[in-house]
Amino acid sequence: MEDESYNPWSVVHLVFEHLADAGLHPVLGATGHPGEPAAELLRCLGIRPDPQGDQRLAEQTDAKLAELRDAFFGES
């Protein structure tokens, strides 16, 4: 069986809609970035989150590249 891909936020949204329809009011990431709690929800559902969609990784990569540019070229 081939791996299927899902937009992880679509899955999280679907779960939250279902909970809201049941009268519950879930909060995701109330203590910070919602990425890790959302990823944990997906893992609990048997879905492997794809880290490519994690904005934090992109921001970390950009910061590291800026640091390297500064080290090599003296740019800020």
Phi, psi and omega in degrees: 000131178285149174290134174264150177249145180228148168285115186300327180289332176294319179293314179299316179300317179299315179297316181293323176299316179299316179295319179295320178297332179275005178090006179266158182231077183290150177233132181241123178077027180297338182256012180158208182297132183282355185302311183290315175300322178295318178297320179295320176301314179298317179299321178297332178272003179082019180252128180275114180295146178262116183293348180298331182274001183277111182300329180298322179295319178296319180294320178295320179296314179300318180295319179295318178296320178297320178297317179294318178299318180296319180294321183272323189243354180070023179268153176250000000 
